[in-house]
């Protein structure tokens, strides 16, 4: 800061001149010191404004990367087993609806999805940028994988080809096997419980939505990422951690596109519902 602040000298010069005219050599010293304080204050204001502008630009760039990669990878996963199913198209469309995409924004999402389906498109650049983002923003990595898994499960299953692609994505994005399986288990539980999740194409396996409180409770524990024998403190800790990780404002600050805020809100509602179910069962 001091080296940059040194570039501001007008206040010192003007203050010294005024001080010298009004008070001679002593006035020059006083005026120069007053001008120095003015320069410091000015530098803080201007540098602060520059930092805000730089931060806003950086966040916008992160949002663009996340948005583009989300729909390109979504298209690649949909095409992984050879054909894009109607359920997967509906799931992708549902996400666009949830995001409130219309006009140019929606067309951009459709274009990215279509590009991703093309096996000739190299996703290395997108994944490399995502990996850099995820290094300091693990919440975004979790959100990204949740969205992709939800769409992949739109037809009710994860094919061998899709699983292989997820394994490669994890390696490219620096996501550990443990982290992926933890996210995977939670998404499976959400689907099994009949939650719409991020996609509309899959409503849970036949007979499971109303298969009894025991299954619902089991899925609720899985959504929270804890075992049924977890203590109350462990349960509360897991719940608070998930709510913090999916807090819309926090994710937006990390670089989540603002259009995806509705997805984050839906996920927090899903977590809240699971927590309330478990707490009620424990009373």
RAVEN-V522716 format. One record per backbone hydrogen bond with DSSP energy under -0.5 kcal/mol. CO is the residue of the C=O (numbers start at 1). NH is the residue of the N-H. If there is no record, write none. Layout:
CO NH
CO NH
//
This chain:
1 5
2 6
4 7
5 8
7 9
9 13
10 14
11 15
12 16
13 17
14 18
15 19
16 20
17 21
18 22
19 23
20 24
23 26
23 27
24 28
25 29
26 30
27 31
28 32
29 33
30 34
31 35
32 36
33 37
34 38
35 39
36 40
37 41
38 42
39 43
40 44
41 45
42 46
43 47
44 48
45 49
46 50
47 51
48 52
49 53
50 54
51 55
52 56
53 57
54 58
55 59
56 60
57 61
58 62
59 63
60 64
61 65
62 66
63 67
64 68
65 69
66 70
67 71
68 72
69 73
70 74
71 75
72 76
73 77
74 78
75 79
77 80
79 82
83 85
85 89
86 90
87 91
88 92
89 93
90 94
91 95
92 96
93 97
94 98
95 99
96 101
97 100
102 105
102 106
103 107
104 108
105 109
106 110
107 111
108 112
109 113
110 114
111 115
112 116
113 117
114 118
115 118
117 119
118 121
121 123
123 127
124 128
125 129
126 130
127 131
128 132
129 133
130 134
131 135
132 136
133 136
133 137
137 140
137 141
138 142
139 143
140 144
141 145
142 146
143 147
144 148
145 149
146 150
147 151
148 152
149 153
151 154
152 155
153 156
157 159
159 163
160 164
161 165
162 166
163 167
164 168
165 169
166 170
167 171
168 172
169 173
170 174
170 175
174 176
176 180
177 181
178 182
179 183
180 184
181 185
182 186
183 187
184 188
185 189
186 190
187 191
188 192
189 193
190 195
191 194
196 199
201 203
205 208
205 209
208 211
212 216
213 217
214 218
215 219
216 220
217 221
218 222
219 223
220 224
221 225
221 226
222 225
227 230
231 235
232 236
233 237
234 238
235 239
236 240
237 241
238 242
239 243
240 244
241 245
242 246
244 247
247 251
248 252
249 253
250 254
251 255
251 256
252 255
257 260
258 261
259 262
260 263
260 264
261 265
262 266
263 267
264 268
265 269
266 270
267 271
268 272
269 273
270 274
271 275
272 276
273 277
274 278
275 279
276 280
277 281
278 282
279 283
280 283
//
